[in-house]
Amino acid sequence: MTKPTVIAVAGKGGTGKTTICGLLIRYLADQGGAVLAVDADPNSNLNEVLGVEIPISLGDVREQIAHAELDDGTPLPAGVSKQDYANFMFNSALAEEENFDMLVMGRTQGTGCYCYVNGVLKTQIEKYSSGYDWIVVDNEAGMEHISRGTLPHIDILLLVSDCSRRGIQAAGRLNRMVADLALNPKQLGLIVNRAPGGQLNEGVQEEIQLQELPLLGVVPQDETVYEYDSAGEATVNIPADNPVRQALAAIITKLGI
């Protein structure tokens, strides 16, 4: 059975980690590997970065079944068990693109729903994993999916920060959590995103050293990324010679993937 390389991308909200994650997926897909992109953030927008229409999220499926049970939504098909219907619908949540496939956790309504959907996400990843060379997971702002064991294993953990000391400190806390959880990724490193001119000032460099974070690279602030996002265009389609894509390519080379 094929064991995929699992890359988890984590960081606090607003650092641009989803853009980094999307560009990484685009790179791997362009190299010809079989890639499963997983949006494990309840506030899902990785599909927008990738330019993918999602048929339905796992959270949406959960809501449909919950409302059917309460008789305030579309009833389940006659003669079909709840479990069989759930399996069918969860399978339909896999979006199949030309160069990669995608699975979106999505958000749910009500109290206590996320534990259930987290479990579904874990089951779906385990079911599909043997069919891919790479699984790239965009995590929510914290480390919940990683700490819950949602992923089968982690080979590469990328911590994404903006170029502020507070952002670096947040990445440092995530790094310490990784150690506390004994996750033992084969590779772990920091990517500093949206740096003016692609450079870090002395204060940020000092904080990186204080947090004992291995720096993989620096991605510059770029107007083109902003323009694509504002226009609702897939960010991964920025030109190949764009400084952001070039910086990420250097990071990927450093990782050896």
CORFENKA-V221684 format. One record per residue. N is the residue number from 1. RES is the residue in one letter. SS is DSSP state (h for helix, s for strand, l for the rest). PSI is psi in whole degrees, 0 to 359 (* if undefined). OMEGA is omega in degrees with one decimal (999 if undefined). Layout:
((N,RES,SS,PSI,OMEGA) (N,RES,SS,PSI,OMEGA))
This chain:
((1,M,l,133,179.9) (2,T,l,133,176.1) (3,K,l,112,-175.8) (4,P,l,157,170.0) (5,T,s,122,-177.0) (6,V,s,123,177.2) (7,I,s,120,177.8) (8,A,s,133,179.3) (9,V,s,125,-176.2) (10,A,s,161,178.7) (11,G,l,165,-178.9) (12,K,l,161,-177.8) (13,G,l,146,175.1) (14,G,l,7,-178.7) (15,T,l,352,-176.7) (16,G,l,21,-177.8) (17,K,h,328,-179.6) (18,T,h,323,175.3) (19,T,h,315,177.1) (20,I,h,316,-179.4) (21,C,h,315,-179.7) (22,G,h,317,179.4) (23,L,h,326,176.0) (24,L,h,316,177.7) (25,I,h,316,178.9) (26,R,h,316,179.8) (27,Y,h,310,-177.9) (28,L,h,320,179.1) (29,A,h,321,179.7) (30,D,h,336,178.3) (31,Q,l,354,175.2) (32,G,l,0,177.6) (33,G,l,155,175.7) (34,A,l,118,-172.2) (35,V,s,132,169.5) (36,L,s,116,176.5) (37,A,s,129,-178.1) (38,V,s,120,173.6) (39,D,s,101,-177.5) (40,A,l,16,177.6) (41,D,l,123,178.2) (42,P,l,329,175.5) (43,N,l,71,-167.3) (44,S,l,129,170.1) (45,N,l,11,176.0) (46,L,h,325,179.2) (47,N,h,327,178.6) (48,E,h,320,176.4) (49,V,h,322,-178.3) (50,L,h,347,-177.4) (51,G,l,41,-175.9) (52,V,l,135,172.1) (53,E,l,122,-178.0) (54,I,l,124,-179.4) (55,P,l,317,179.9) (56,I,l,147,177.9) (57,S,l,165,177.1) (58,L,h,324,176.7) (59,G,h,321,177.6) (60,D,h,318,179.1) (61,V,h,316,179.9) (62,R,h,319,-179.1) (63,E,h,319,178.6) (64,Q,h,315,-178.8) (65,I,h,319,179.8) (66,A,h,316,-179.4) (67,H,h,326,177.0) (68,A,h,321,178.9) (69,E,h,331,-179.4) (70,L,l,1,179.4) (71,D,l,28,175.5) (72,D,l,21,178.2) (73,G,l,192,178.6) (74,T,l,125,-178.3) (75,P,l,155,176.2) (76,L,l,150,179.3) (77,P,l,141,-179.4) (78,A,l,136,176.4) (79,G,l,4,-179.9) (80,V,l,129,-179.8) (81,S,l,157,178.3) (82,K,h,318,-177.6) (83,Q,h,317,179.3) (84,D,h,320,178.9) (85,Y,h,317,179.5) (86,A,h,315,180.0) (87,N,h,317,179.3) (88,F,h,314,-177.0) (89,M,h,320,178.0) (90,F,h,323,177.2) (91,N,h,326,-178.7) (92,S,h,350,-179.8) (93,A,l,352,178.8) (94,L,l,116,177.4) (95,A,s,122,-177.5) (96,E,s,113,178.1) (97,E,l,177,-176.9) (98,E,l,318,-173.6) (99,N,l,353,-179.8) (100,F,s,164,173.7) (101,D,s,163,-175.8) (102,M,s,142,177.9) (103,L,s,130,-176.6) (104,V,s,126,177.7) (105,M,l,308,179.7) (106,G,l,173,-179.0) (107,R,l,162,178.1) (108,T,l,171,178.2) (109,Q,l,156,170.5) (110,G,l,168,-177.5) (111,T,l,138,173.3) (112,G,l,11,-176.5) (113,C,h,330,-172.1) (114,Y,h,326,178.3) (115,C,h,318,-179.9) (116,Y,h,311,-177.3) (117,V,h,325,173.7) (118,N,h,317,178.8) (119,G,h,320,177.6) (120,V,h,316,179.4) (121,L,h,316,178.6) (122,K,h,316,-179.8) (123,T,h,317,-178.8) (124,Q,h,319,178.5) (125,I,h,316,179.3) (126,E,h,321,-177.8) (127,K,h,320,-174.5) (128,Y,h,342,-164.8) (129,S,h,323,-174.8) (130,S,h,346,-178.5) (131,G,h,5,-174.9) (132,Y,l,152,173.0) (133,D,l,328,-175.6) (134,W,s,138,167.1) (135,I,s,120,-178.9) (136,V,s,122,-172.0) (137,V,s,121,173.1) (138,D,s,108,-176.5) (139,N,l,164,175.1) (140,E,l,180,-170.9) (141,A,l,327,179.3) (142,G,l,214,-177.7) (143,M,l,25,-171.2) (144,E,h,311,-176.5) (145,H,h,326,178.8) (146,I,h,315,-178.1) (147,S,h,333,179.1) (148,R,l,354,-178.1) (149,G,l,28,179.5) (150,T,l,325,-178.4) (151,L,l,144,-179.0) (152,P,l,325,175.7) (153,H,l,170,177.1) (154,I,l,121,177.1) (155,D,l,317,-178.0) (156,I,s,126,177.4) (157,L,s,118,-179.7) (158,L,s,119,177.1) (159,L,s,121,-176.5) (160,V,s,132,178.3) (161,S,s,158,166.3) (162,D,l,184,-174.3) (163,C,l,42,175.3) (164,S,l,157,178.1) (165,R,h,323,179.4) (166,R,h,321,177.8) (167,G,h,318,178.7) (168,I,h,321,178.0) (169,Q,h,321,177.0) (170,A,h,319,177.1) (171,A,h,323,177.0) (172,G,h,320,178.6) (173,R,h,320,177.2) (174,L,h,320,179.3) (175,N,h,318,179.0) (176,R,h,326,176.9) (177,M,h,322,177.1) (178,V,h,317,178.9) (179,A,h,317,-179.3) (180,D,h,325,-178.7) (181,L,l,356,-179.3) (182,A,l,45,-178.0) (183,L,l,328,173.7) (184,N,l,54,173.8) (185,P,l,151,179.8) (186,K,l,325,177.5) (187,Q,s,141,176.3) (188,L,s,136,179.2) (189,G,s,164,-178.6) (190,L,s,135,170.1) (191,I,s,121,177.2) (192,V,s,120,-173.0) (193,N,s,156,174.2) (194,R,s,40,178.0) (195,A,s,128,178.7) (196,P,h,122,-179.1) (197,G,h,10,-179.3) (198,G,h,20,-177.5) (199,Q,l,149,177.2) (200,L,l,137,177.5) (201,N,l,172,-174.1) (202,E,h,323,-179.0) (203,G,h,317,179.3) (204,V,h,319,177.0) (205,Q,h,320,178.5) (206,E,h,319,-179.4) (207,E,h,323,177.3) (208,I,h,318,178.1) (209,Q,h,320,179.0) (210,L,h,322,-179.1) (211,Q,l,356,178.6) (212,E,l,48,-179.5) (213,L,l,126,175.0) (214,P,l,118,-176.1) (215,L,s,119,178.0) (216,L,s,326,-178.6) (217,G,s,171,-178.2) (218,V,s,130,179.4) (219,V,s,128,-174.4) (220,P,s,155,167.2) (221,Q,l,136,-174.3) (222,D,l,131,-177.9) (223,E,h,327,-177.8) (224,T,h,318,177.5) (225,V,h,316,178.5) (226,Y,h,317,-178.5) (227,E,h,318,178.7) (228,Y,h,316,-179.4) (229,D,h,316,-178.7) (230,S,h,327,-178.7) (231,A,l,358,-179.0) (232,G,l,22,178.9) (233,E,l,153,179.4) (234,A,l,120,-177.0) (235,T,h,331,-178.3) (236,V,h,350,-179.8) (237,N,h,9,174.6) (238,I,l,151,-174.4) (239,P,l,151,-177.6) (240,A,l,333,-179.8) (241,D,l,9,177.3) (242,N,l,140,-178.3) (243,P,h,328,179.1) (244,V,h,314,179.3) (245,R,h,324,178.5) (246,Q,h,320,178.3) (247,A,h,319,179.5) (248,L,h,323,177.7) (249,A,h,321,177.6) (250,A,h,322,178.0) (251,I,h,316,179.6) (252,I,h,319,176.7) (253,T,h,319,179.3) (254,K,h,326,178.3) (255,L,h,340,-179.9) (256,G,l,30,179.4) (257,I,l,*,999))
